[in-house]
Structures are given as structure tokens and as C-alpha cells.
Amino acid sequence: MLWTIAVVLLVLWFLGLVTSYTMGGFIHILFVLAIIVVLIRVIRGEKVI
């Protein structure tokens, strides 16, 4: 019983570790893309908002 709980907790910890890095990287990529789009619109002279 304890081994099962330990394995489940270890797997959940590992999934949390992997997804936090993955989602963090994904959010950073989306943030950079948003900044690039805003800069392109400002350079072209379009309204940003």
C-alpha cells in the first residue's frame, strides 16, 4: 500500500515538474509572439488597441 502511494506521488511530482517547465516555456513563447505582433503593428502605424 505504501509503495503504491509513493509511486503515485512520485509520478504526480514528476508530471508537475515537467508540465510546469513545459507550460512556462509555452507561456514565454506566447508572450514573445505577442510583443512581436504589437511591434509590427506599431511600425506599420496601425492602432494597437
Number of C-alpha atoms within 10 A of each C-alpha: 5 7 8 9 10 11 11 12 12 12 12 12 12 12 12 12 11 12 13 12 12 12 11 12 12 13 12 12 12 12 12 12 12 12 12 12 13 16 13 13 13 12 9 9 9 10 8 10 4
